[in-house]
Amino acid sequence: MAERKTIDARGAYCPGPLMELIAALKLSQVGDELEVLSSDKGSAADIPEWVEKVGHQMVGTTAHDGYWSVVIRKAK
Amino acid sequence: MAAKPLFIILCSGEREKLQMAAMIGSVAAVSDRPVELFVSMNAILAFEKDKSAEQRYHGGHFAKAFAAKGAPDPVDLLGQGKMLGEMKIWACTMVLDVQGWSMANLVDDVFDGEMGLTKFLSDAEDGELITL
């Protein structure tokens, strides 16, 4: 059964949030969703780019007060 | 189509260029692009074993800002890039010789070995080359 995990990378600068996401992806199953919380504006834009490039799925990005929530689904 | 391998020659010991090499290398490696990094000249000094961050890094405005704001440590970032992607890191044989160092003087778990510039440039003919 697919799971959802949250990675709180607030306070980390580029490419820290992306690297934390990738490390968590390695431990996840296909179909799992991962939510990255990032206060780094560049990472909020870069993570969707990376997800598209390597073939995972974007679920969505939500702006909060001072941080972003980026949710992806592991596709492979 | 597979991405062209990325070859990086890192010569500068300044934190800003170490940071950029680590960012480019690690992000490319985790984006399914093979990376090879050749560390030479003053850059090798940042990889000496048992140094504190204050001893390891120096530079200009952004070096100070990175330290103050806790930007990712370049040496740690390279280690993450190797662990999560396809990245090889080579120490320049020439500067090791001049410095009187061996691989034992360098941080653990970062370098794949030492290499001469001629071999690295030969390998780099198959990819794109960046020098910092």
N, CA and C atoms of all chains as a GROMACS GRO file, in nm:
protein
  624
    1MET      N    1   0.084  -0.119   0.000
    1MET     CA    2   0.000   0.000   0.000
    1MET      C    3   0.088   0.125   0.000
    2ALA      N    4   0.051   0.222  -0.089
    2ALA     CA    5   0.132   0.343  -0.102
    2ALA      C    6   0.128   0.424   0.028
    3GLU      N    7   0.242   0.484   0.058
    3GLU     CA    8   0.252   0.564   0.179
    3GLU      C    9   0.285   0.709   0.143
    4ARG      N   10   0.268   0.797   0.240
    4ARG     CA   11   0.306   0.937   0.221
    4ARG      C   12   0.401   0.977   0.333
    5LYS      N   13   0.511   1.035   0.292
    5LYS     CA   14   0.613   1.073   0.390
    5LYS      C   15   0.644   1.222   0.373
    6THR      N   16   0.666   1.291   0.483
    6THR     CA   17   0.701   1.433   0.476
    6THR      C   18   0.847   1.453   0.514
    7ILE      N   19   0.916   1.530   0.431
    7ILE     CA   20   1.056   1.564   0.456
    7ILE      C   21   1.061   1.713   0.489
    8ASP      N   22   1.096   1.745   0.609
    8ASP     CA   23   1.102   1.886   0.648
    8ASP      C   24   1.243   1.940   0.622
    9ALA      N   25   1.261   2.004   0.507
    9ALA     CA   26   1.392   2.058   0.469
    9ALA      C   27   1.395   2.209   0.483
   10ARG      N   28   1.304   2.264   0.563
   10ARG     CA   29   1.302   2.409   0.582
   10ARG      C   30   1.432   2.453   0.649
   11GLY      N   31   1.491   2.559   0.600
   11GLY     CA   32   1.619   2.608   0.652
   11GLY      C   33   1.737   2.559   0.570
   12ALA      N   34   1.716   2.458   0.484
   12ALA     CA   35   1.826   2.407   0.401
   12ALA      C   36   1.830   2.482   0.269
   13TYR      N   37   1.950   2.513   0.222
   13TYR     CA   38   1.968   2.582   0.096
   13TYR      C   39   1.993   2.483  -0.016
   14CYS      N   40   1.969   2.531  -0.139
   14CYS     CA   41   1.989   2.452  -0.260
   14CYS      C   42   2.130   2.392  -0.263
   15PRO      N   43   2.147   2.267  -0.301
   15PRO     CA   44   2.044   2.170  -0.340
   15PRO      C   45   2.004   2.077  -0.226
   16GLY      N   46   2.014   2.125  -0.100
   16GLY     CA   47   1.985   2.040   0.015
   16GLY      C   48   1.848   1.973   0.011
   17PRO      N   49   1.739   2.052  -0.012
   17PRO     CA   50   1.607   1.987  -0.016
   17PRO      C   51   1.595   1.878  -0.123
   18LEU      N   52   1.654   1.903  -0.241
   18LEU     CA   53   1.650   1.802  -0.348
   18LEU      C   54   1.726   1.676  -0.305
   19MET      N   55   1.843   1.694  -0.245
   19MET     CA   56   1.922   1.578  -0.204
   19MET      C   57   1.849   1.498  -0.095
   20GLU      N   58   1.781   1.569  -0.006
   20GLU     CA   59   1.704   1.498   0.099
   20GLU      C   60   1.589   1.420   0.036
   21LEU      N   61   1.526   1.480  -0.065
   21LEU     CA   62   1.418   1.411  -0.135
   21LEU      C   63   1.470   1.284  -0.202
   22ILE      N   64   1.582   1.296  -0.271
   22ILE     CA   65   1.635   1.181  -0.345
   22ILE      C   66   1.675   1.069  -0.249
   23ALA      N   67   1.734   1.106  -0.137
   23ALA     CA   68   1.770   1.004  -0.038
   23ALA      C   69   1.644   0.932   0.012
   24ALA      N   70   1.536   1.007   0.034
   24ALA     CA   71   1.411   0.944   0.080
   24ALA      C   72   1.349   0.858  -0.030
   25LEU      N   73   1.362   0.902  -0.155
   25LEU     CA   74   1.307   0.825  -0.267
   25LEU      C   75   1.372   0.687  -0.276
   26LYS      N   76   1.501   0.683  -0.247
   26LYS     CA   77   1.573   0.554  -0.255
   26LYS      C   78   1.512   0.452  -0.160
   27LEU      N   79   1.453   0.500  -0.051
   27LEU     CA   80   1.399   0.411   0.051
   27LEU      C   81   1.248   0.390   0.034
   28SER      N   82   1.191   0.447  -0.072
   28SER     CA   83   1.046   0.441  -0.092
   28SER      C   84   1.010   0.338  -0.198
   29GLN      N   85   0.881   0.307  -0.203
   29GLN     CA   86   0.829   0.213  -0.301
   29GLN      C   87   0.760   0.291  -0.413
   30VAL      N   88   0.750   0.230  -0.532
   30VAL     CA   89   0.677   0.291  -0.642
   30VAL      C   90   0.534   0.316  -0.597
   31GLY      N   91   0.486   0.436  -0.622
   31GLY     CA   92   0.350   0.475  -0.582
   31GLY      C   93   0.348   0.558  -0.455
   32ASP      N   94   0.453   0.553  -0.377
   32ASP     CA   95   0.459   0.634  -0.255
   32ASP      C   96   0.464   0.783  -0.290
   33GLU      N   97   0.406   0.864  -0.204
   33GLU     CA   98   0.414   1.010  -0.220
   33GLU      C   99   0.508   1.068  -0.116
   34LEU      N  100   0.587   1.164  -0.161
   34LEU     CA  101   0.678   1.234  -0.070
   34LEU      C  102   0.650   1.383  -0.077
   35GLU      N  103   0.636   1.442   0.040
   35GLU     CA  104   0.613   1.586   0.049
   35GLU      C  105   0.740   1.651   0.104
   36VAL      N  106   0.794   1.747   0.030
   36VAL     CA  107   0.912   1.820   0.076
   36VAL      C  108   0.868   1.959   0.121
   37LEU      N  109   0.901   1.995   0.243
   37LEU     CA  110   0.878   2.130   0.290
   37LEU      C  111   1.008   2.206   0.275
   38SER      N  112   1.006   2.314   0.198
   38SER     CA  113   1.130   2.387   0.169
   38SER      C  114   1.107   2.537   0.181
   39SER      N  115   1.196   2.603   0.253
   39SER     CA  116   1.191   2.749   0.260
   39SER      C  117   1.282   2.811   0.154
   40ASP      N  118   1.346   2.727   0.073
   40ASP     CA  119   1.436   2.774  -0.032
   40ASP      C  120   1.356   2.788  -0.162
   41LYS      N  121   1.344   2.912  -0.208
   41LYS     CA  122   1.261   2.939  -0.326
   41LYS      C  123   1.312   2.865  -0.449
   42GLY      N  124   1.445   2.861  -0.464
   42GLY     CA  125   1.502   2.793  -0.580
   42GLY      C  126   1.468   2.645  -0.581
   43SER      N  127   1.470   2.583  -0.464
   43SER     CA  128   1.439   2.440  -0.458
   43SER      C  129   1.293   2.415  -0.492
   44ALA      N  130   1.205   2.507  -0.453
   44ALA     CA  131   1.062   2.490  -0.484
   44ALA      C  132   1.040   2.488  -0.635
   45ALA      N  133   1.125   2.560  -0.708
   45ALA     CA  134   1.115   2.560  -0.854
   45ALA      C  135   1.194   2.445  -0.916
   46ASP      N  136   1.307   2.412  -0.856
   46ASP     CA  137   1.395   2.311  -0.915
   46ASP      C  138   1.345   2.168  -0.895
   47ILE      N  139   1.282   2.141  -0.783
   47ILE     CA  140   1.239   2.002  -0.758
   47ILE      C  141   1.141   1.954  -0.866
   48PRO      N  142   1.038   2.035  -0.904
   48PRO     CA  143   0.952   1.990  -1.014
   48PRO      C  144   1.029   1.965  -1.145
   49GLU      N  145   1.129   2.049  -1.172
   49GLU     CA  146   1.210   2.028  -1.293
   49GLU      C  147   1.282   1.893  -1.287
   50TRP      N  148   1.339   1.863  -1.171
   50TRP     CA  149   1.411   1.737  -1.154
   50TRP      C  150   1.315   1.618  -1.167
   51VAL      N  151   1.198   1.632  -1.106
   51VAL     CA  152   1.099   1.523  -1.110
   51VAL      C  153   1.061   1.490  -1.253
   52GLU      N  154   1.041   1.595  -1.333
   52GLU     CA  155   1.004   1.573  -1.473
   52GLU      C  156   1.119   1.510  -1.550
   53LYS      N  157   1.240   1.556  -1.523
   53LYS     CA  158   1.356   1.506  -1.598
   53LYS      C  159   1.380   1.358  -1.574
   54VAL      N  160   1.369   1.315  -1.451
   54VAL     CA  161   1.406   1.176  -1.420
   54VAL      C  162   1.287   1.081  -1.426
   55GLY      N  163   1.165   1.134  -1.448
   55GLY     CA  164   1.054   1.045  -1.474
   55GLY      C  165   0.967   1.007  -1.356
   56HIS      N  166   0.967   1.089  -1.250
   56HIS     CA  167   0.869   1.068  -1.144
   56HIS      C  168   0.747   1.158  -1.174
   57GLN      N  169   0.652   1.166  -1.082
   57GLN     CA  170   0.531   1.242  -1.109
   57GLN      C  171   0.515   1.355  -1.007
   58MET      N  172   0.483   1.473  -1.056
   58MET     CA  173   0.449   1.585  -0.967
   58MET      C  174   0.304   1.572  -0.924
   59VAL      N  175   0.279   1.587  -0.797
   59VAL     CA  176   0.142   1.589  -0.746
   59VAL      C  177   0.098   1.735  -0.731
   60GLY      N  178   0.187   1.820  -0.680
   60GLY     CA  179   0.153   1.960  -0.670
   60GLY      C  180   0.246   2.038  -0.581
   61THR      N  181   0.243   2.169  -0.597
   61THR     CA  182   0.321   2.260  -0.513
   61THR      C  183   0.226   2.361  -0.448
   62THR      N  184   0.240   2.379  -0.318
   62THR     CA  185   0.156   2.475  -0.246
   62THR      C  186   0.246   2.573  -0.172
   63ALA      N  187   0.217   2.703  -0.190
   63ALA     CA  188   0.292   2.805  -0.117
   63ALA      C  189   0.229   2.828   0.019
   64HIS      N  190   0.310   2.828   0.121
   64HIS     CA  191   0.265   2.860   0.256
   64HIS      C  192   0.337   2.988   0.300
   65ASP      N  193   0.319   3.027   0.424
   65ASP     CA  194   0.383   3.148   0.474
   65ASP      C  195   0.530   3.119   0.502
   66GLY      N  196   0.617   3.154   0.408
   66GLY     CA  197   0.760   3.138   0.429
   66GLY      C  198   0.818   3.005   0.384
   67TYR      N  199   0.734   2.920   0.327
   67TYR     CA  200   0.788   2.792   0.275
   67TYR      C  201   0.693   2.735   0.171
   68TRP      N  202   0.740   2.634   0.102
   68TRP     CA  203   0.661   2.567   0.000
   68TRP      C  204   0.648   2.419   0.036
   69SER      N  205   0.537   2.362  -0.006
   69SER     CA  206   0.516   2.218   0.006
   69SER      C  207   0.514   2.162  -0.135
   70VAL      N  208   0.608   2.074  -0.164
   70VAL     CA  209   0.617   2.012  -0.297
   70VAL      C  210   0.591   1.863  -0.280
   71VAL      N  211   0.488   1.814  -0.346
   71VAL     CA  212   0.451   1.672  -0.332
   71VAL      C  213   0.477   1.600  -0.463
   72ILE      N  214   0.547   1.488  -0.454
   72ILE     CA  215   0.575   1.409  -0.574
   72ILE      C  216   0.536   1.264  -0.549
   73ARG      N  217   0.520   1.189  -0.656
   73ARG     CA  218   0.492   1.046  -0.646
   73ARG      C  219   0.603   0.968  -0.713
   74LYS      N  220   0.653   0.866  -0.645
   74LYS     CA  221   0.759   0.784  -0.704
   74LYS      C  222   0.698   0.697  -0.814
   75ALA      N  223   0.756   0.709  -0.936
   75ALA     CA  224   0.695   0.642  -1.051
   75ALA      C  225   0.776   0.526  -1.106
   76LYS      N  226   0.894   0.506  -1.053
   76LYS     CA  227   0.977   0.399  -1.110
   76LYS      C  228   1.073   0.345  -1.005
   77MET      N  229   1.759   0.936  -2.498
   77MET     CA  230   1.905   0.939  -2.522
   77MET      C  231   1.977   0.973  -2.390
   78ALA      N  232   2.081   0.899  -2.361
   78ALA     CA  233   2.155   0.923  -2.236
   78ALA      C  234   2.226   1.058  -2.243
   79ALA      N  235   2.231   1.126  -2.127
   79ALA     CA  236   2.297   1.256  -2.123
   79ALA      C  237   2.448   1.238  -2.137
   80LYS      N  238   2.512   1.337  -2.199
   80LYS     CA  239   2.659   1.335  -2.210
   80LYS      C  240   2.720   1.341  -2.071
   81PRO      N  241   2.823   1.263  -2.044
   81PRO     CA  242   2.890   1.275  -1.913
   81PRO      C  243   2.945   1.418  -1.895
   82LEU      N  244   2.947   1.459  -1.769
   82LEU     CA  245   2.997   1.592  -1.735
   82LEU      C  246   3.131   1.577  -1.664
   83PHE      N  247   3.230   1.647  -1.714
   83PHE     CA  248   3.364   1.644  -1.654
   83PHE      C  249   3.394   1.782  -1.596
   84ILE      N  250   3.438   1.784  -1.472
   84ILE     CA  251   3.465   1.911  -1.404
   84ILE      C  252   3.610   1.911  -1.356
   85ILE      N  253   3.684   2.016  -1.392
   85ILE     CA  254   3.818   2.036  -1.337
   85ILE      C  255   3.806   2.147  -1.233
   86LEU      N  256   3.836   2.114  -1.109
   86LEU     CA  257   3.826   2.210  -0.999
   86LEU      C  258   3.967   2.246  -0.953
   87CYS      N  259   4.004   2.372  -0.973
   87CYS     CA  260   4.139   2.418  -0.938
   87CYS      C  261   4.139   2.516  -0.821
   88SER      N  262   4.033   2.594  -0.809
   88SER     CA  263   4.030   2.702  -0.710
   88SER      C  264   4.004   2.647  -0.570
   89GLY      N  265   4.070   2.707  -0.474
   89GLY     CA  266   4.045   2.672  -0.335
   89GLY      C  267   3.941   2.762  -0.269
   90GLU      N  268   3.884   2.855  -0.345
   90GLU     CA  269   3.784   2.945  -0.288
   90GLU      C  270   3.652   2.872  -0.265
   91ARG      N  271   3.589   2.902  -0.151
   91ARG     CA  272   3.463   2.836  -0.115
   91ARG      C  273   3.358   2.850  -0.225
   92GLU      N  274   3.353   2.969  -0.287
   92GLU     CA  275   3.250   2.991  -0.388
   92GLU      C  276   3.262   2.890  -0.503
   93LYS      N  277   3.385   2.863  -0.545
   93LYS     CA  278   3.403   2.771  -0.658
   93LYS      C  279   3.390   2.626  -0.613
   94LEU      N  280   3.433   2.596  -0.491
   94LEU     CA  281   3.410   2.462  -0.437
   94LEU      C  282   3.260   2.435  -0.428
   95GLN      N  283   3.186   2.538  -0.380
   95GLN     CA  284   3.040   2.524  -0.366
   95GLN      C  285   2.977   2.499  -0.503
   96MET      N  286   3.020   2.576  -0.602
   96MET     CA  287   2.961   2.562  -0.736
   96MET      C  288   2.993   2.426  -0.795
   97ALA      N  289   3.115   2.380  -0.778
   97ALA     CA  290   3.152   2.247  -0.830
   97ALA      C  291   3.070   2.138  -0.762
   98ALA      N  292   3.051   2.152  -0.632
   98ALA     CA  293   2.975   2.051  -0.558
   98ALA      C  294   2.828   2.054  -0.599
   99MET      N  295   2.774   2.175  -0.619
   99MET     CA  296   2.634   2.186  -0.661
   99MET      C  297   2.615   2.130  -0.801
  100ILE      N  298   2.699   2.171  -0.894
  100ILE     CA  299   2.685   2.122  -1.031
  100ILE      C  300   2.703   1.970  -1.035
  101GLY      N  301   2.809   1.924  -0.970
  101GLY     CA  302   2.840   1.781  -0.975
  101GLY      C  303   2.731   1.695  -0.912
  102SER      N  304   2.686   1.734  -0.794
  102SER     CA  305   2.590   1.650  -0.724
  102SER      C  306   2.453   1.652  -0.792
  103VAL      N  307   2.410   1.770  -0.838
  103VAL     CA  308   2.278   1.777  -0.904
  103VAL      C  309   2.281   1.702  -1.037
  104ALA      N  310   2.389   1.717  -1.113
  104ALA     CA  311   2.398   1.642  -1.240
  104ALA      C  312   2.399   1.492  -1.213
  105ALA      N  313   2.474   1.450  -1.113
  105ALA     CA  314   2.485   1.306  -1.084
  105ALA      C  315   2.352   1.246  -1.044
  106VAL      N  316   2.271   1.319  -0.969
  106VAL     CA  317   2.141   1.264  -0.928
  106VAL      C  318   2.034   1.287  -1.035
  107SER      N  319   2.073   1.350  -1.146
  107SER     CA  320   1.980   1.370  -1.257
  107SER      C  321   2.016   1.278  -1.373
  108ASP      N  322   2.070   1.164  -1.339
  108ASP     CA  323   2.102   1.060  -1.438
  108ASP      C  324   2.210   1.103  -1.537
  109ARG      N  325   2.299   1.193  -1.492
  109ARG     CA  326   2.410   1.234  -1.579
  109ARG      C  327   2.541   1.196  -1.512
  110PRO      N  328   2.619   1.106  -1.570
  110PRO     CA  329   2.746   1.068  -1.507
  110PRO      C  330   2.839   1.188  -1.494
  111VAL      N  331   2.908   1.195  -1.380
  111VAL     CA  332   2.997   1.308  -1.352
  111VAL      C  333   3.134   1.256  -1.311
  112GLU      N  334   3.238   1.322  -1.362
  112GLU     CA  335   3.373   1.297  -1.313
  112GLU      C  336   3.434   1.432  -1.275
  113LEU      N  337   3.490   1.436  -1.154
  113LEU     CA  338   3.547   1.560  -1.100
  113LEU      C  339   3.696   1.538  -1.075
  114PHE      N  340   3.777   1.630  -1.129
  114PHE     CA  341   3.923   1.624  -1.114
  114PHE      C  342   3.964   1.739  -1.024
  115VAL      N  343   4.022   1.708  -0.910
  115VAL     CA  344   4.056   1.812  -0.811
  115VAL      C  345   4.206   1.838  -0.815
  116SER      N  346   4.243   1.963  -0.845
  116SER     CA  347   4.384   1.996  -0.858
  116SER      C  348   4.414   2.131  -0.792
  117MET      N  349   4.537   2.172  -0.800
  117MET     CA  350   4.585   2.301  -0.747
  117MET      C  351   4.532   2.328  -0.606
  118ASN      N  352   4.498   2.457  -0.577
  118ASN     CA  353   4.460   2.490  -0.438
  118ASN      C  354   4.334   2.419  -0.392
  119ALA      N  355   4.254   2.370  -0.486
  119ALA     CA  356   4.130   2.301  -0.445
  119ALA      C  357   4.160   2.178  -0.360
  120ILE      N  358   4.273   2.115  -0.385
  120ILE     CA  359   4.302   1.991  -0.312
  120ILE      C  360   4.318   2.019  -0.162
  121LEU      N  361   4.360   2.141  -0.129
  121LEU     CA  362   4.384   2.175   0.013
  121LEU      C  363   4.255   2.170   0.094
  122ALA      N  364   4.142   2.195   0.029
  122ALA     CA  365   4.013   2.193   0.100
  122ALA      C  366   3.972   2.051   0.137
  123PHE      N  367   4.039   1.954   0.078
  123PHE     CA  368   4.001   1.815   0.102
  123PHE      C  369   4.095   1.744   0.199
  124GLU      N  370   4.181   1.823   0.265
  124GLU     CA  371   4.273   1.760   0.360
  124GLU      C  372   4.195   1.702   0.479
  125LYS      N  373   4.236   1.586   0.518
  125LYS     CA  374   4.167   1.516   0.629
  125LYS      C  375   4.180   1.594   0.761
  126ASP      N  376   4.080   1.581   0.845
  126ASP     CA  377   4.082   1.633   0.982
  126ASP      C  378   4.092   1.785   0.992
  127LYS      N  379   4.035   1.855   0.896
  127LYS     CA  380   4.029   2.002   0.904
  127LYS      C  381   3.889   2.042   0.948
  128SER      N  382   3.881   2.152   1.021
  128SER     CA  383   3.749   2.207   1.052
  128SER      C  384   3.700   2.286   0.930
  129ALA      N  385   3.571   2.320   0.930
  129ALA     CA  386   3.516   2.398   0.819
  129ALA      C  387   3.588   2.533   0.809
  130GLU      N  388   3.623   2.591   0.924
  130GLU     CA  389   3.691   2.721   0.924
  130GLU      C  390   3.828   2.710   0.859
  131GLN      N  391   3.896   2.597   0.880
  131GLN     CA  392   4.027   2.578   0.819
  131GLN      C  393   4.015   2.539   0.671
  132ARG      N  394   3.907   2.472   0.640
  132ARG     CA  395   3.891   2.415   0.507
  132ARG      C  396   3.853   2.520   0.402
  133TYR      N  397   3.768   2.618   0.444
  133TYR     CA  398   3.709   2.708   0.346
  133TYR      C  399   3.750   2.853   0.367
  134HIS      N  400   3.776   2.922   0.257
  134HIS     CA  401   3.801   3.065   0.261
  134HIS      C  402   3.750   3.123   0.130
  135GLY      N  403   3.740   3.253   0.123
  135GLY     CA  404   3.692   3.314   0.000
  135GLY      C  405   3.642   3.453   0.023
  136GLY      N  406   3.548   3.495  -0.059
  136GLY     CA  407   3.499   3.632  -0.054
  136GLY      C  408   3.364   3.643   0.013
  137HIS      N  409   3.284   3.735  -0.036
  137HIS     CA  410   3.155   3.767   0.024
  137HIS      C  411   3.068   3.643   0.047
  138PHE      N  412   3.052   3.563  -0.057
  138PHE     CA  413   2.960   3.450  -0.045
  138PHE      C  414   3.017   3.337   0.042
  139ALA      N  415   3.148   3.326   0.047
  139ALA     CA  416   3.207   3.227   0.138
  139ALA      C  417   3.165   3.256   0.281
  140LYS      N  418   3.168   3.384   0.316
  140LYS     CA  419   3.127   3.425   0.452
  140LYS      C  420   2.977   3.404   0.470
  141ALA      N  421   2.900   3.440   0.365
  141ALA     CA  422   2.754   3.425   0.375
  141ALA      C  423   2.715   3.277   0.386
  142PHE      N  424   2.783   3.191   0.310
  142PHE     CA  425   2.752   3.047   0.317
  142PHE      C  426   2.778   2.994   0.458
  143ALA      N  427   2.890   3.038   0.515
  143ALA     CA  428   2.924   2.991   0.650
  143ALA      C  429   2.822   3.042   0.752
  144ALA      N  430   2.784   3.170   0.737
  144ALA     CA  431   2.691   3.230   0.834
  144ALA      C  432   2.552   3.170   0.825
  145LYS      N  433   2.509   3.135   0.703
  145LYS     CA  434   2.372   3.088   0.683
  145LYS      C  435   2.361   2.936   0.677
  146GLY      N  436   2.473   2.868   0.689
  146GLY     CA  437   2.466   2.721   0.692
  146GLY      C  438   2.433   2.658   0.558
  147ALA      N  439   2.492   2.711   0.450
  147ALA     CA  440   2.475   2.647   0.319
  147ALA      C  441   2.538   2.508   0.323
  148PRO      N  442   2.494   2.418   0.236
  148PRO     CA  443   2.550   2.282   0.239
  148PRO      C  444   2.702   2.284   0.230
  149ASP      N  445   2.766   2.199   0.310
  149ASP     CA  446   2.912   2.187   0.307
  149ASP      C  447   2.953   2.122   0.175
  150PRO      N  448   3.042   2.185   0.096
  150PRO     CA  449   3.076   2.130  -0.035
  150PRO      C  450   3.130   1.987  -0.030
  151VAL      N  451   3.216   1.958   0.066
  151VAL     CA  452   3.272   1.822   0.072
  151VAL      C  453   3.161   1.721   0.104
  152ASP      N  454   3.072   1.758   0.197
  152ASP     CA  455   2.959   1.670   0.229
  152ASP      C  456   2.867   1.652   0.108
  153LEU      N  457   2.847   1.763   0.035
  153LEU     CA  458   2.758   1.758  -0.081
  153LEU      C  459   2.813   1.665  -0.189
  154LEU      N  460   2.942   1.668  -0.207
  154LEU     CA  461   3.003   1.577  -0.304
  154LEU      C  462   2.986   1.432  -0.259
  155GLY      N  463   2.998   1.409  -0.130
  155GLY     CA  464   2.976   1.274  -0.078
  155GLY      C  465   2.834   1.227  -0.104
  156GLN      N  466   2.737   1.319  -0.088
  156GLN     CA  467   2.596   1.285  -0.116
  156GLN      C  468   2.577   1.255  -0.264
  157GLY      N  469   2.640   1.336  -0.348
  157GLY     CA  470   2.629   1.314  -0.493
  157GLY      C  471   2.682   1.179  -0.534
  158LYS      N  472   2.792   1.138  -0.472
  158LYS     CA  473   2.849   1.005  -0.501
  158LYS      C  474   2.756   0.893  -0.454
  159MET      N  475   2.697   0.916  -0.336
  159MET     CA  476   2.612   0.812  -0.277
  159MET      C  477   2.482   0.796  -0.355
  160LEU      N  478   2.427   0.908  -0.403
  160LEU     CA  479   2.294   0.905  -0.463
  160LEU      C  480   2.296   0.902  -0.616
  161GLY      N  481   2.410   0.928  -0.676
  161GLY     CA  482   2.419   0.933  -0.822
  161GLY      C  483   2.546   0.868  -0.872
  162GLU      N  484   2.575   0.893  -1.000
  162GLU     CA  485   2.695   0.833  -1.060
  162GLU      C  486   2.802   0.941  -1.069
  163MET      N  487   2.892   0.942  -0.972
  163MET     CA  488   2.996   1.044  -0.970
  163MET      C  489   3.129   0.983  -0.926
  164LYS      N  490   3.233   1.015  -1.000
  164LYS     CA  491   3.367   0.975  -0.960
  164LYS      C  492   3.451   1.100  -0.936
  165ILE      N  493   3.534   1.095  -0.833
  165ILE     CA  494   3.615   1.211  -0.797
  165ILE      C  495   3.762   1.167  -0.790
  166TRP      N  496   3.844   1.241  -0.862
  166TRP     CA  497   3.985   1.205  -0.874
  166TRP      C  498   4.074   1.316  -0.818
  167ALA      N  499   4.178   1.277  -0.747
  167ALA     CA  500   4.278   1.372  -0.700
  167ALA      C  501   4.391   1.379  -0.803
  168CYS      N  502   4.435   1.500  -0.832
  168CYS     CA  503   4.542   1.520  -0.931
  168CYS      C  504   4.675   1.464  -0.878
  169THR      N  505   4.731   1.373  -0.952
  169THR     CA  506   4.857   1.310  -0.909
  169THR      C  507   4.969   1.412  -0.892
  170MET      N  508   4.972   1.510  -0.981
  170MET     CA  509   5.081   1.609  -0.980
  170MET      C  510   5.080   1.691  -0.851
  171VAL      N  511   4.963   1.739  -0.810
  171VAL     CA  512   4.962   1.823  -0.690
  171VAL      C  513   4.984   1.739  -0.563
  172LEU      N  514   4.940   1.614  -0.566
  172LEU     CA  515   4.972   1.527  -0.452
  172LEU      C  516   5.123   1.512  -0.439
  173ASP      N  517   5.190   1.492  -0.552
  173ASP     CA  518   5.336   1.477  -0.551
  173ASP      C  519   5.404   1.603  -0.499
  174VAL      N  520   5.362   1.719  -0.550
  174VAL     CA  521   5.424   1.846  -0.510
  174VAL      C  522   5.402   1.871  -0.361
  175GLN      N  523   5.283   1.838  -0.313
  175GLN     CA  524   5.246   1.862  -0.174
  175GLN      C  525   5.306   1.756  -0.081
  176GLY      N  526   5.357   1.648  -0.139
  176GLY     CA  527   5.410   1.538  -0.057
  176GLY      C  528   5.301   1.458   0.010
  177TRP      N  529   5.184   1.457  -0.052
  177TRP     CA  530   5.068   1.387   0.003
  177TRP      C  531   5.043   1.256  -0.071
  178SER      N  532   4.971   1.168  -0.002
  178SER     CA  533   4.914   1.050  -0.067
  178SER      C  534   4.763   1.057  -0.047
  179MET      N  535   4.692   0.956  -0.093
  179MET     CA  536   4.546   0.954  -0.074
  179MET      C  537   4.510   0.953   0.074
  180ALA      N  538   4.603   0.906   0.157
  180ALA     CA  539   4.576   0.899   0.300
  180ALA      C  540   4.562   1.037   0.364
  181ASN      N  541   4.612   1.140   0.298
  181ASN     CA  542   4.600   1.277   0.352
  181ASN      C  543   4.463   1.340   0.322
  182LEU      N  544   4.385   1.275   0.238
  182LEU     CA  545   4.258   1.333   0.195
  182LEU      C  546   4.141   1.274   0.272
  183VAL      N  547   4.030   1.350   0.275
  183VAL     CA  548   3.911   1.304   0.347
  183VAL      C  549   3.868   1.167   0.295
  184ASP      N  550   3.811   1.089   0.386
  184ASP     CA  551   3.768   0.954   0.349
  184ASP      C  552   3.638   0.959   0.268
  185ASP      N  553   3.619   0.857   0.188
  185ASP     CA  554   3.491   0.830   0.120
  185ASP      C  555   3.448   0.937   0.020
  186VAL      N  556   3.543   1.014  -0.030
  186VAL     CA  557   3.510   1.112  -0.134
  186VAL      C  558   3.580   1.077  -0.265
  187PHE      N  559   3.709   1.048  -0.257
  187PHE     CA  560   3.787   1.025  -0.379
  187PHE      C  561   3.783   0.878  -0.421
  188ASP      N  562   3.784   0.861  -0.555
  188ASP     CA  563   3.792   0.725  -0.611
  188ASP      C  564   3.936   0.685  -0.635
  189GLY      N  565   4.028   0.782  -0.626
  189GLY     CA  566   4.168   0.753  -0.646
  189GLY      C  567   4.239   0.875  -0.699
  190GLU      N  568   4.363   0.857  -0.744
  190GLU     CA  569   4.435   0.968  -0.806
  190GLU      C  570   4.446   0.944  -0.955
  191MET      N  571   4.463   1.053  -1.029
  191MET     CA  572   4.467   1.042  -1.175
  191MET      C  573   4.553   1.155  -1.230
  192GLY      N  574   4.615   1.130  -1.345
  192GLY     CA  575   4.690   1.234  -1.414
  192GLY      C  576   4.599   1.312  -1.507
  193LEU      N  577   4.639   1.435  -1.537
  193LEU     CA  578   4.557   1.522  -1.620
  193LEU      C  579   4.538   1.465  -1.761
  194THR      N  580   4.641   1.400  -1.813
  194THR     CA  581   4.631   1.348  -1.950
  194THR      C  582   4.520   1.246  -1.962
  195LYS      N  583   4.513   1.155  -1.866
  195LYS     CA  584   4.408   1.053  -1.866
  195LYS      C  585   4.270   1.119  -1.851
  196PHE      N  586   4.260   1.218  -1.760
  196PHE     CA  587   4.131   1.282  -1.737
  196PHE      C  588   4.084   1.354  -1.865
  197LEU      N  589   4.177   1.426  -1.930
  197LEU     CA  590   4.138   1.497  -2.052
  197LEU      C  591   4.099   1.401  -2.163
  198SER      N  592   4.167   1.288  -2.167
  198SER     CA  593   4.133   1.186  -2.266
  198SER      C  594   3.991   1.135  -2.243
  199ASP      N  595   3.959   1.105  -2.117
  199ASP     CA  596   3.824   1.058  -2.083
  199ASP      C  597   3.720   1.166  -2.113
  200ALA      N  598   3.760   1.293  -2.091
  200ALA     CA  599   3.665   1.404  -2.106
  200ALA      C  600   3.628   1.430  -2.252
  201GLU      N  601   3.701   1.371  -2.345
  201GLU     CA  602   3.665   1.389  -2.487
  201GLU      C  603   3.527   1.335  -2.516
  202ASP      N  604   3.479   1.244  -2.431
  202ASP     CA  605   3.346   1.184  -2.453
  202ASP      C  606   3.233   1.266  -2.393
  203GLY      N  607   3.265   1.379  -2.327
  203GLY     CA  608   3.157   1.452  -2.259
  203GLY      C  609   3.177   1.602  -2.268
  204GLU      N  610   3.117   1.672  -2.175
  204GLU     CA  611   3.133   1.817  -2.168
  204GLU      C  612   3.223   1.851  -2.051
  205LEU      N  613   3.308   1.952  -2.068
  205LEU     CA  614   3.409   1.987  -1.968
  205LEU      C  615   3.386   2.128  -1.913
  206ILE      N  616   3.386   2.135  -1.781
  206ILE     CA  617   3.376   2.264  -1.711
  206ILE      C  618   3.500   2.281  -1.625
  207THR      N  619   3.557   2.400  -1.624
  207THR     CA  620   3.672   2.427  -1.537
  207THR      C  621   3.638   2.538  -1.438
  208LEU      N  622   3.665   2.513  -1.312
  208LEU     CA  623   3.639   2.612  -1.206
  208LEU      C  624   3.766   2.636  -1.127
   0.00000   0.00000   0.00000
